[in-house]
Amino acid sequence: MTPNEPTAYTAEETAIIRKRQAGRARVMGIALVGLCILFFFITVVKVGVWG
Amino acid sequence: MTTATRDIILPAEWRDFWALTKPRVMSLVVFTALCGLLAAPGNIHPVIGFTAILCLALGAGACGALNQYFEADIDAKMARTAGRPLPARRMDRAAALNFGIGLAAFSVGIMGVAVNWLCAALLAFSIFFYAIVYTIWLKPNTPQNIVIGGAAGAFPPVIGWAAVTGDVTLLPILLFAIIFLWTPPHFWALALFMKTDYGAAGIPMLPNVKGQRVTRNQIFGYSFPMAATAILPFALGETGLVYGVAAVVLNLVFLALAYRVWKNEATDATAMKPEKQLFAFSILYLFLLFAIFAFDRMVIS
C-alpha cells in the first residue's frame, strides 16, 4: 500500500479502477498472446525445424 | 489520476504506461536500429531480426520509464513535460519504477537468448548509461550532459548491426559517431528556445550556464565533425554514390541552418526561427541519412 492509497474507495473511484483494470488486462492479454506466438517462432527458427 | 475531492493516485491506465515509454523517442531508436540491421553484411532470419528490433524498442521504453521515474520532480516544473503521467499524478511512482526495471530485464534477457549476447550486453549498457549515467549523474550536474549522454542514443544502429554479424566493426562505429556528434546541435537548438523551461527546472543546459553565444558557437562547431563523419562511409568506399550525394546535400543544408543559428543574436524564443528550423531539420536529417544509408548498402549487397 502506497502512502496515498486510501483504506476505502468511493463507488465512483471503484468504477474507475475496475474500468482501468479491465483495460490493462485486455492489453496484457494481447501482449501475452503476441509473445507466445513470437516465442513459438523463435524456437522453431533456433532448433531449425524449417531448415 | 487524482480525484476531485481527495489527493489520491488511482491505478494508472494502460495508455499512461505507453506514454511512459516515450513512443516518439522509441520510433527514432527503432528506425536507426533497423537501418543498422538492414545495412549490415550477411543475413538474419526475419523472426530473429524482428525480435532484435522489438527488444531494442522495449529497451528504449525501459529507458523512458526509468528516466521519467527519476525526473518526475523536474518534469513537474517544465510546461513541456508537466502533463506526463507522473508529474500529472496519474500514476504511482513505484509502478513506473517496476515497469521500467521489468521492461529492461525482459528486453535484455530475450535479446540474449533469441539474438546474441553481444547485443544483449550492448543493450544493457545503453539502458544503464541512459537511465543512470545520463539521467541521474550527467543531466543535473553538467552543461555537457547531452554531449556525453548522447552516447546512449547512438547505440541502436550498432546493436542492429551486431544482431546480423555478431560483431562490431568500423562502419557501425561510424554510425554511432554520427548520432553522437548529431546530438549536441540537435538538443542545444532545442535548449536555446526552451531556455526558460530548463532554467525553471534547474537543469544546467549549456544556454543557461554558458550563455547563448557560447551555445551557438558550439552548435556550429559540432556541425563540422558531424558532417565529416557522415560523409566518411562514402569516402571510405563503404557506400555507393547515392549515399555520398545525399550525405553531402543533407550536411550542406544542416551546416547552412547551423550557420544561421550561429549568426542569430536573438535572446527571445519568439525570434529564434533559425533555432527552431535547425531542430526540426535535424530530425529529418537523421531519418533521411540513415534511410538512404540502409538503402544504398542493400543495393550494393
Chai-1 contact restraints between the chains, C-beta under 6 A:
chainA,res_idxA,chainB,res_idxB,connection_type,confidence,min_distance_angstrom,max_distance_angstrom,comment,restraint_id
A,T2,B,D92,contact,1.0,0.0,6.0,A-B,restraint_1
A,N4,B,I8,contact,1.0,0.0,6.0,A-B,restraint_2
A,N4,B,I9,contact,1.0,0.0,6.0,A-B,restraint_3
A,P6,B,I8,contact,1.0,0.0,6.0,A-B,restraint_4
A,I16,B,L10,contact,1.0,0.0,6.0,A-B,restraint_5
A,I17,B,L10,contact,1.0,0.0,6.0,A-B,restraint_6
A,I17,B,P11,contact,1.0,0.0,6.0,A-B,restraint_7
A,R20,B,P11,contact,1.0,0.0,6.0,A-B,restraint_8
A,R20,B,E13,contact,1.0,0.0,6.0,A-B,restraint_9
A,G23,B,W14,contact,1.0,0.0,6.0,A-B,restraint_10
A,R24,B,W14,contact,1.0,0.0,6.0,A-B,restraint_11
A,V27,B,W14,contact,1.0,0.0,6.0,A-B,restraint_12
A,F41,B,V47,contact,1.0,0.0,6.0,A-B,restraint_13
A,I42,B,A114,contact,1.0,0.0,6.0,A-B,restraint_14
A,V45,B,H45,contact,1.0,0.0,6.0,A-B,restraint_15
A,V45,B,V47,contact,1.0,0.0,6.0,A-B,restraint_16
